[in-house]
Amino acid sequence: MTDSPARATIWHNPDCGTSRNVLAILTAAGAEPLVIDYQQAGWTAALLQDLFATAGVTPREALRLSRSPAEELGLTDPAVNDAALIAAMLEHPVLVNRPFVRTAKGTALCRPSERVLDLLDRLPPGPLYKEDGSLILDAEGRRVG
């Protein structure tokens, strides 16, 4: 009998270095991730609420501020409530920070990308580097940093 690979879902933006790093970690760990390009697929309010709740983040904590229209839409104002943030995220998917990953171990907003290691049943073999050359796992597969 062989072990079946761990399953993972990643809400991914292929233009994001952090998202690409997380996808590479999942793949190296044998997770065979289901990759959802959320900018193409869009979001639903129910999905966002579920992701935020299971990841333990608020809509405000999941709001992408850099390279997004958050400020020009007035979403950085602390008076903007969660419902308004989610409505804006539905209209502008780029407002959701990424990547979110779900495995049998839980859900997380994987920023920095090393956070995904906590969701894996087994770590990928080392050494493992981010796109920028930063070491994540040493040659023995131990976390660095």
JOJO-V970038 format. One line per field, one symbol per residue. phi: phi as a letter, one per 30 degrees, with the letter a starting at -180 (. if undefined). burial: 1 if it has 24 or more other C-alpha atoms within 12 Angstrom, else 0. A space follows every 10 residues. Layout:
BEGIN
phi = ???
burial = ???
END
This chain:
BEGIN
phi = .cddddcbbb dcbddcdddd dddddedddi dhddccdddd dibbdddedd eddddibced dcddcdhbde dddidddedd deddddeddd dbeddddbcc bbbddkbadc bdddededcc dbdddcdbbd edjddcbddc icdcj
burial = 0000011111 1110000111 1111111110 1010111110 0010000110 1100100111 1111000001 0000110000 0100111111 0111111111 1110011111 1111111111 0111000111 0000011000 00000
END
